[in-house]
Amino acid sequence: MSKNYTYMVECSDHTYYTGWTNDLEKRIRAHNAGRGARYTKPRRPVRLVYFEMFDTKEEAMRREWEIKQMSRSAKERLLDKG
């Protein structure tokens, strides 16, 4: 069974982008090549700062949604714990 990841990257403008994937390394490469997401394309390079691993896509997508609802300060607290 493949693993699924919820991840957060820090963009070059110091904003955060959260997403999910089943291939973390490939996804980060895609972001830095300008193919990852519309949000990150003009904010390259991005740097992986956090990730969590899940057994199912649904769990990863649910966690992505939860993190996207967080304030910046809550995301930074999450990074400090990670």
Secondary structure, 3 states (H helix, E strand, C coil): CCCEEEEEEECCCCCEEEEEECCHHHHHHHHHCCCCCCCCHHHCCCEEEEEEEECCHHHHHHHHHHHHCCCHHHHHHHHHHC
